[in-house]
Amino acid sequence: MVCCNVILFFNLVSLVIAVPFRDEYHHDITEYDDKINLLRYNNQENNAQFWLDGAEKTLKEKIEKKEQKGIAKNVILFLGDGMSMTTLAASRIFFGQQSKNPGEETVLSFEKFPYSGLSKTYCVNSQVADSACSSTAYLNGVKGNIKTIGVTAEVKLRDCDSMNVPEHQTSPVTSWAQAEGKATGIVTTARVTHASPAGAYAHTAHRDWESDSDVSSDKQDPEKCMDIARQLVTQSPGNKFKVILGGGRGTFMTVNDTDPEYSNKTGWRNDNRNLINQWLDDKKKSGLSASYVWNREDMLKVNNTDCILGLFEPSHMRYHMEADPQMEPTLEEMTELAIKILSKEDKGYFLFVEGGKIDMAHHGSLAKMAFDETIEFAKAIQKANEMTSEKDTLIVVTADHAHTMSFSGYPQRGSDILTNLQQSGIDLLPYSTISYANGPGYKVNTTDPSKRYDLRYDNMSETRYQFPSTLPLSSETHGGEDVAVFSRGPWAHFLTGSFEQNYIPIVMGYAARIGPTGRIDFPSNSGSSIAKNHSITIIISSLLIILFTKIIKIHN
C-alpha cells in the first residue's frame, strides 16, 4: 500500500511539473495581452461567422470566375527581383500598418489576381539562382548556367566563343512578339543593362559585361564579347524596343561624356561610342519619332512619340524612400507611360517591368527598404491592371528568386513588423521578427563577446537599419525556395500548380500566339490537335468502310 502511494505521489508530481512544458516545441509563445489585441480594430473577428462569411465570399468568387481564353493581344510580365513569399507577407503587413491597421489582413494589388502558382528557380548548375540564369528561364523558356544570360547551359562563364555560337543563343519572348508585329519594351528600377532586363534581349557569358570597359577589365576582348548595352542598342531584338526606361546612363556614355545630372561624373565606356546618340540616330533613320529623357520632369512631358529612352541615373535608380521626386519617376509612372506608348500598336505589345530594388535592399539586409520597394511594385501593377482589359491582356507577376529573410517568432497580432522584439527563453536577450540567415546585419556584442548582440540598443525603424543576420557576409545571399506566380487574363489559369520557371514564357507565348507554342491550335477556337486527329481518323475509317463495302458488293 505504501509503495502504491509513493508511486502515485511521484506520478502527480511529474504531471504538475510537465504541465507548463506539455508542448516542448511551443513553450516560448508569449501570453498575449487582450488589451493590446484591441488593436485589431475589428471585433467581428471574435465571431465564427465573420470567418465563415469571408471564406464563403472567396468561394463564391472562385465559382463565378470564368476561365479567360481567346488570344492575348498584350502581355505584361512584372518581375519583383528577389520578391520571396516571405517578402510578400511582411510587405503587406508593412503596407497595412502605414494606414494604422494591424496589417495582416492587407492585400497587395496583384494578390487579388484569380490565379497563382509556384515556380522552381534553380539554374542548370546551381541550386540557388541568380538574376541572370533566371531571366533566361522566365524570358526565353530555357534554363542556363548561373551568371549567364540568353544562352544555353553549353555556355560556361566567360566563354566568349561559345556565347557567339548561334545554336547556343536562346530566343527571348520579345523576339517572338516582334516576329508577329507586336511592340516591345522594358521598364526597371535597376540599370536597363542589369541581369533581369538583359534577359529580354542579350546573349552573354557573363552578366557583369554591361559596358565595354567591364569586358576589358575581365581580360576579354570587347569586340569579340559584345557588351550588353551595345547589344541593346545595335542588335535585335533590343534595337527594336519602343520603350526603354530605367537606370544605367553610365553604360551608354563614354568616359569623355559628362553626366547631365552630376557634373563630377562621366560615362563608363572606353570605345568612344555614345549609345544614346546612336539610339537617337537609328530611330531617326528608321523614320520614327524618338525621345531621350534623363529626369522625371522631361519624362512626364512626353506626349506623342514612337519610341522613348529614359535613363534616370548613371547606375541603378535610387530607392523610392530616398529618391528626389523631382528627378526620378516612380515605377508606377514609368509603367503608365510605357503602356500608353505601346498601346498605340494595332497588333499589341509585350512589356517587361521589373521592381529591381527589392533585391538590392535585401542584399544589404535593408528590410524596410525592401518592403517599400515591394509596395511600389504593387502600385505599378495596379496601374497596369486599371489601364488594360482582362479580356485581351495577360498580366503575369512573379519573382526570379527568393532571399534569406525570415519572418518568425510569435509576434502578437498587429505588432510592428519592423521594431517588435521578443525575448529568448535561453539567453534572455531579445530577437526580432525580421532577420536574415546571412548578410551584413551580423553584429558582435563587443561588451561581452560570449553573448549575443542586444538589439535594444538599435533604432530598428531607421530607413537604412540593417536587420540581424545569423552569419556575417558582406552581401546577403539569395534563397533557393520556390517563388509565387500571380496572373490574370487569357490563359492565366495555365499558371497554376507547381512548375519549372522556364514554363512561364511558354504559357505567355501560347496565350499571345507567338513563339514556339504560338501555333498550337486553341481548343476554344478551332479544337485541339488531338480532337482534330480524332475527327480525321473517324472520317478515314468511314471512307474505308464504304470502300470495302463496295468492293465486297462488286466481288459478290
CORBELMO-V195601 format. One record per residue. N is the residue number from 1. RES is the residue in three letters. SS is DSSP state (H for helix, E for strand, - for the rest). PHI is phi as a letter, one per 20 degrees, with the letter a starting at -180 (NA if undefined). BURIAL is + if it has 24 or more other C-alpha atoms within 12 Angstrom, else -. Layout:
# CORBELMO-V195601
N,RES,SS,PHI,BURIAL / N,RES,SS,PHI,BURIAL
This chain:
# CORBELMO-V195601
1,MET,-,NA,- / 2,VAL,H,f,- / 3,CYS,H,f,- / 4,CYS,H,f,- / 5,ASN,H,f,- / 6,VAL,H,f,- / 7,ILE,H,f,- / 8,LEU,H,f,- / 9,PHE,H,f,- / 10,PHE,H,f,- / 11,ASN,H,f,- / 12,LEU,H,f,- / 13,VAL,H,f,- / 14,SER,H,f,- / 15,LEU,H,f,- / 16,VAL,H,f,- / 17,ILE,H,f,- / 18,ALA,H,f,- / 19,VAL,H,g,- / 20,PRO,-,f,- / 21,PHE,-,d,- / 22,ARG,-,g,- / 23,ASP,-,d,- / 24,GLU,-,f,- / 25,TYR,-,e,- / 26,HIS,-,c,- / 27,HIS,-,f,- / 28,ASP,-,e,- / 29,ILE,-,f,- / 30,THR,-,f,- / 31,GLU,-,f,- / 32,TYR,-,f,- / 33,ASP,-,e,- / 34,ASP,-,f,- / 35,LYS,-,f,- / 36,ILE,H,f,- / 37,ASN,H,f,- / 38,LEU,H,f,- / 39,LEU,H,f,- / 40,ARG,H,f,+ / 41,TYR,-,m,- / 42,ASN,-,b,- / 43,ASN,H,f,- / 44,GLN,H,f,- / 45,GLU,H,f,- / 46,ASN,H,f,- / 47,ASN,-,e,- / 48,ALA,H,g,- / 49,GLN,H,f,- / 50,PHE,H,g,- / 51,TRP,H,f,- / 52,LEU,H,f,- / 53,ASP,H,f,- / 54,GLY,H,f,- / 55,ALA,H,f,- / 56,GLU,H,f,- / 57,LYS,H,f,- / 58,THR,H,f,- / 59,LEU,H,f,- / 60,LYS,H,f,- / 61,GLU,H,f,- / 62,LYS,H,f,- / 63,ILE,H,f,- / 64,GLU,H,f,- / 65,LYS,-,f,- / 66,LYS,-,e,- / 67,GLU,-,f,- / 68,GLN,-,e,+ / 69,LYS,-,d,+ / 70,GLY,-,m,+ / 71,ILE,-,c,+ / 72,ALA,-,e,+ / 73,LYS,-,f,+ / 74,ASN,E,c,+ / 75,VAL,E,c,+ / 76,ILE,E,c,+ / 77,LEU,E,d,+ / 78,PHE,E,d,+ / 79,LEU,E,c,+ / 80,GLY,E,e,+ / 81,ASP,-,f,+ / 82,GLY,-,m,+ / 83,MET,-,e,+ / 84,SER,-,f,+ / 85,MET,H,f,+ / 86,THR,H,f,+ / 87,THR,H,f,+ / 88,LEU,H,f,+ / 89,ALA,H,f,+ / 90,ALA,H,f,+ / 91,SER,H,f,+ / 92,ARG,H,f,+ / 93,ILE,H,f,+ / 94,PHE,H,g,+ / 95,PHE,H,f,+ / 96,GLY,H,f,+ / 97,GLN,H,f,+ / 98,GLN,H,f,- / 99,SER,-,d,- / 100,LYS,-,m,- / 101,ASN,-,d,+ / 102,PRO,-,g,+ / 103,GLY,-,o,+ / 104,GLU,-,f,+ / 105,GLU,-,e,+ / 106,THR,-,f,+ / 107,VAL,-,c,- / 108,LEU,-,f,+ / 109,SER,H,g,+ / 110,PHE,H,f,+ / 111,GLU,H,f,+ / 112,LYS,H,e,- / 113,PHE,-,f,+ / 114,PRO,-,f,+ / 115,TYR,E,c,+ / 116,SER,E,b,+ / 117,GLY,E,b,+ / 118,LEU,E,c,+ / 119,SER,E,d,+ / 120,LYS,E,e,+ / 121,THR,-,d,+ / 122,TYR,-,g,+ / 123,CYS,-,e,+ / 124,VAL,-,f,+ / 125,ASN,-,d,- / 126,SER,-,b,- / 127,GLN,-,f,- / 128,VAL,-,d,+ / 129,ALA,-,e,+ / 130,ASP,-,d,+ / 131,SER,H,f,+ / 132,ALA,H,e,+ / 133,CYS,H,f,+ / 134,SER,H,f,+ / 135,SER,H,f,+ / 136,THR,H,f,+ / 137,ALA,H,f,+ / 138,TYR,H,e,+ / 139,LEU,H,d,+ / 140,ASN,H,d,+ / 141,GLY,-,n,+ / 142,VAL,-,c,+ / 143,LYS,-,e,+ / 144,GLY,-,c,+ / 145,ASN,-,e,+ / 146,ILE,-,g,+ / 147,LYS,-,m,+ / 148,THR,-,d,+ / 149,ILE,E,c,+ / 150,GLY,-,m,+ / 151,VAL,E,c,+ / 152,THR,-,f,+ / 153,ALA,-,f,+ / 154,GLU,-,f,+ / 155,VAL,-,e,+ / 156,LYS,-,e,+ / 157,LEU,-,g,+ / 158,ARG,-,m,+ / 159,ASP,-,e,+ / 160,CYS,H,f,+ / 161,ASP,H,g,+ / 162,SER,H,f,+ / 163,MET,H,f,+ / 164,ASN,-,e,+ / 165,VAL,-,f,- / 166,PRO,H,g,- / 167,GLU,H,f,- / 168,HIS,H,e,+ / 169,GLN,E,e,+ / 170,THR,-,e,+ / 171,SER,-,d,+ / 172,PRO,-,f,+ / 173,VAL,H,f,+ / 174,THR,H,f,+ / 175,SER,H,f,+ / 176,TRP,H,f,+ / 177,ALA,H,f,+ / 178,GLN,H,f,+ / 179,ALA,H,f,+ / 180,GLU,-,d,+ / 181,GLY,-,n,- / 182,LYS,-,e,+ / 183,ALA,E,e,+ / 184,THR,E,c,+ / 185,GLY,E,a,+ / 186,ILE,E,c,+ / 187,VAL,E,c,+ / 188,THR,E,b,+ / 189,THR,E,e,+ / 190,ALA,E,e,+ / 191,ARG,E,f,+ / 192,VAL,-,f,+ / 193,THR,-,d,+ / 194,HIS,-,f,+ / 195,ALA,H,g,+ / 196,SER,H,f,+ / 197,PRO,H,f,+ / 198,ALA,H,f,+ / 199,GLY,-,f,+ / 200,ALA,-,e,+ / 201,TYR,-,b,+ / 202,ALA,-,d,+ / 203,HIS,-,c,+ / 204,THR,E,b,+ / 205,ALA,-,e,+ / 206,HIS,-,b,+ / 207,ARG,-,f,+ / 208,ASP,-,e,+ / 209,TRP,-,e,+ / 210,GLU,-,e,+ / 211,SER,-,c,+ / 212,ASP,H,f,+ / 213,SER,H,f,+ / 214,ASP,H,f,+ / 215,VAL,H,f,+ / 216,SER,H,f,+ / 217,SER,H,f,- / 218,ASP,-,e,- / 219,LYS,-,m,- / 220,GLN,-,c,- / 221,ASP,-,e,- / 222,PRO,-,f,+ / 223,GLU,-,f,- / 224,LYS,-,e,- / 225,CYS,-,d,+ / 226,MET,-,f,+ / 227,ASP,-,f,+ / 228,ILE,H,f,+ / 229,ALA,H,f,+ / 230,ARG,H,f,+ / 231,GLN,H,f,+ / 232,LEU,H,f,+ / 233,VAL,H,e,+ / 234,THR,H,d,+ / 235,GLN,-,d,- / 236,SER,-,f,+ / 237,PRO,-,e,+ / 238,GLY,H,g,+ / 239,ASN,H,f,+ / 240,LYS,H,d,+ / 241,PHE,-,f,+ / 242,LYS,-,e,+ / 243,VAL,E,c,+ / 244,ILE,E,c,+ / 245,LEU,E,c,+ / 246,GLY,E,r,+ / 247,GLY,E,e,+ / 248,GLY,-,o,+ / 249,ARG,H,g,+ / 250,GLY,H,g,+ / 251,THR,H,f,+ / 252,PHE,-,e,+ / 253,MET,-,d,+ / 254,THR,E,e,+ / 255,VAL,-,f,+ / 256,ASN,-,e,- / 257,ASP,-,e,+ / 258,THR,E,e,- / 259,ASP,-,f,+ / 260,PRO,-,f,- / 261,GLU,-,d,- / 262,TYR,-,d,- / 263,SER,-,f,- / 264,ASN,-,e,- / 265,LYS,-,c,- / 266,THR,E,c,+ / 267,GLY,-,f,+ / 268,TRP,-,d,+ / 269,ARG,E,e,+ / 270,ASN,-,d,+ / 271,ASP,-,e,+ / 272,ASN,-,m,- / 273,ARG,-,e,+ / 274,ASN,-,e,+ / 275,LEU,H,f,+ / 276,ILE,H,f,+ / 277,ASN,H,f,- / 278,GLN,H,f,+ / 279,TRP,H,f,+ / 280,LEU,H,f,+ / 281,ASP,H,f,- / 282,ASP,H,f,- / 283,LYS,H,f,+ / 284,LYS,H,f,- / 285,LYS,H,f,- / 286,SER,-,e,- / 287,GLY,-,m,- / 288,LEU,-,d,- / 289,SER,-,f,- / 290,ALA,E,b,+ / 291,SER,E,c,+ / 292,TYR,E,d,+ / 293,VAL,E,c,+ / 294,TRP,-,c,+ / 295,ASN,-,b,+ / 296,ARG,H,f,+ / 297,GLU,H,g,- / 298,ASP,H,f,- / 299,MET,H,f,+ / 300,LEU,H,f,+ / 301,LYS,H,e,- / 302,VAL,-,f,+ / 303,ASN,-,d,- / 304,ASN,-,c,- / 305,THR,-,b,+ / 306,ASP,-,e,+ / 307,CYS,E,c,+ / 308,ILE,E,c,+ / 309,LEU,E,c,+ / 310,GLY,E,c,+ / 311,LEU,E,c,+ / 312,PHE,-,d,+ / 313,GLU,-,b,+ / 314,PRO,-,g,+ / 315,SER,-,d,+ / 316,HIS,-,f,+ / 317,MET,-,f,+ / 318,ARG,-,f,+ / 319,TYR,-,f,+ / 320,HIS,-,g,+ / 321,MET,-,f,+ / 322,GLU,-,d,- / 323,ALA,-,f,- / 324,ASP,-,f,- / 325,PRO,-,f,- / 326,GLN,-,e,- / 327,MET,-,d,+ / 328,GLU,-,d,+ / 329,PRO,-,f,+ / 330,THR,-,e,+ / 331,LEU,H,f,+ / 332,GLU,H,f,+ / 333,GLU,H,f,+ / 334,MET,H,f,+ / 335,THR,H,f,+ / 336,GLU,H,f,+ / 337,LEU,H,f,+ / 338,ALA,H,g,+ / 339,ILE,H,f,+ / 340,LYS,H,f,+ / 341,ILE,H,f,+ / 342,LEU,H,f,+ / 343,SER,-,f,+ / 344,LYS,-,f,- / 345,GLU,-,f,- / 346,ASP,-,f,- / 347,LYS,-,e,+ / 348,GLY,-,n,+ / 349,TYR,E,b,+ / 350,PHE,E,c,+ / 351,LEU,E,c,+ / 352,PHE,E,d,+ / 353,VAL,E,c,+ / 354,GLU,E,d,+ / 355,GLY,E,e,+ / 356,GLY,-,f,+ / 357,LYS,H,e,+ / 358,ILE,H,g,+ / 359,ASP,H,f,+ / 360,MET,H,f,+ / 361,ALA,H,f,+ / 362,HIS,H,f,+ / 363,HIS,H,g,+ / 364,GLY,-,e,+ / 365,SER,-,l,+ / 366,LEU,-,e,+ / 367,ALA,H,f,+ / 368,LYS,H,f,+ / 369,MET,H,f,+ / 370,ALA,H,f,+ / 371,PHE,H,f,+ / 372,ASP,H,f,+ / 373,GLU,H,f,+ / 374,THR,H,f,+ / 375,ILE,H,f,+ / 376,GLU,H,f,+ / 377,PHE,H,f,+ / 378,ALA,H,f,+ / 379,LYS,H,f,+ / 380,ALA,H,f,+ / 381,ILE,H,f,+ / 382,GLN,H,f,+ / 383,LYS,H,f,+ / 384,ALA,H,f,+ / 385,ASN,H,f,+ / 386,GLU,H,f,- / 387,MET,H,e,+ / 388,THR,-,c,+ / 389,SER,-,d,- / 390,GLU,-,f,+ / 391,LYS,-,f,+ / 392,ASP,-,c,+ / 393,THR,E,c,+ / 394,LEU,E,e,+ / 395,ILE,E,d,+ / 396,VAL,E,c,+ / 397,VAL,E,c,+ / 398,THR,E,b,+ / 399,ALA,-,c,+ / 400,ASP,-,e,+ / 401,HIS,-,a,+ / 402,ALA,E,d,+ / 403,HIS,E,c,+ / 404,THR,-,e,+ / 405,MET,E,f,+ / 406,SER,E,d,+ / 407,PHE,E,c,+ / 408,SER,-,b,- / 409,GLY,-,n,+ / 410,TYR,-,c,+ / 411,PRO,-,f,+ / 412,GLN,-,f,+ / 413,ARG,-,g,+ / 414,GLY,-,n,+ / 415,SER,-,f,+ / 416,ASP,-,g,+ / 417,ILE,-,f,+ / 418,LEU,-,e,+ / 419,THR,-,d,+ / 420,ASN,-,f,+ / 421,LEU,E,c,+ / 422,GLN,E,c,+ / 423,GLN,E,d,- / 424,SER,-,f,- / 425,GLY,-,e,- / 426,ILE,-,e,- / 427,ASP,-,d,- / 428,LEU,-,m,- / 429,LEU,-,d,- / 430,PRO,E,f,+ / 431,TYR,E,c,+ / 432,SER,E,e,+ / 433,THR,-,f,+ / 434,ILE,E,d,+ / 435,SER,E,b,+ / 436,TYR,E,c,+ / 437,ALA,E,f,+ / 438,ASN,E,b,+ / 439,GLY,E,p,+ / 440,PRO,-,f,+ / 441,GLY,-,e,+ / 442,TYR,-,f,+ / 443,LYS,-,c,+ / 444,VAL,-,d,- / 445,ASN,-,f,- / 446,THR,-,f,- / 447,THR,-,f,- / 448,ASP,-,b,- / 449,PRO,-,g,- / 450,SER,-,f,- / 451,LYS,-,d,- / 452,ARG,-,f,+ / 453,TYR,-,f,+ / 454,ASP,-,e,+ / 455,LEU,H,f,+ / 456,ARG,H,f,- / 457,TYR,H,e,- / 458,ASP,-,e,- / 459,ASN,-,e,- / 460,MET,-,f,+ / 461,SER,-,e,- / 462,GLU,-,f,- / 463,THR,-,g,+ / 464,ARG,-,d,+ / 465,TYR,-,f,+ / 466,GLN,-,e,+ / 467,PHE,-,f,+ / 468,PRO,-,g,+ / 469,SER,E,c,+ / 470,THR,E,f,+ / 471,LEU,E,d,- / 472,PRO,E,f,- / 473,LEU,-,c,- / 474,SER,-,f,- / 475,SER,-,b,+ / 476,GLU,-,f,+ / 477,THR,-,e,+ / 478,HIS,E,f,+ / 479,GLY,E,d,+ / 480,GLY,-,e,+ / 481,GLU,-,f,+ / 482,ASP,-,f,+ / 483,VAL,E,c,+ / 484,ALA,E,e,+ / 485,VAL,E,c,+ / 486,PHE,E,d,+ / 487,SER,E,b,+ / 488,ARG,E,b,+ / 489,GLY,-,o,+ / 490,PRO,-,g,+ / 491,TRP,-,m,+ / 492,ALA,H,f,+ / 493,HIS,H,f,+ / 494,PHE,H,f,+ / 495,LEU,-,d,+ / 496,THR,-,c,+ / 497,GLY,E,n,- / 498,SER,E,d,- / 499,PHE,E,b,+ / 500,GLU,E,f,+ / 501,GLN,-,f,+ / 502,ASN,-,f,+ / 503,TYR,H,f,+ / 504,ILE,H,g,+ / 505,PRO,H,f,+ / 506,ILE,H,f,+ / 507,VAL,H,f,+ / 508,MET,H,f,+ / 509,GLY,H,f,+ / 510,TYR,H,f,+ / 511,ALA,H,f,+ / 512,ALA,H,e,+ / 513,ARG,-,l,+ / 514,ILE,-,c,+ / 515,GLY,H,m,+ / 516,PRO,H,f,+ / 517,THR,H,d,- / 518,GLY,-,f,+ / 519,ARG,-,d,- / 520,ILE,-,f,+ / 521,ASP,-,f,- / 522,PHE,-,e,+ / 523,PRO,-,g,- / 524,SER,-,f,- / 525,ASN,-,d,- / 526,SER,-,c,- / 527,GLY,-,n,- / 528,SER,-,f,- / 529,SER,H,f,- / 530,ILE,H,f,- / 531,ALA,H,f,- / 532,LYS,H,f,- / 533,ASN,H,f,- / 534,HIS,H,f,- / 535,SER,H,f,- / 536,ILE,H,f,- / 537,THR,H,f,- / 538,ILE,H,f,- / 539,ILE,H,f,- / 540,ILE,H,f,- / 541,SER,H,f,- / 542,SER,H,f,- / 543,LEU,H,f,- / 544,LEU,H,f,- / 545,ILE,H,f,- / 546,ILE,H,f,- / 547,LEU,H,f,- / 548,PHE,H,f,- / 549,THR,H,f,- / 550,LYS,H,f,- / 551,ILE,H,f,- / 552,ILE,H,f,- / 553,LYS,H,f,- / 554,ILE,H,f,- / 555,HIS,H,f,- / 556,ASN,-,f,-
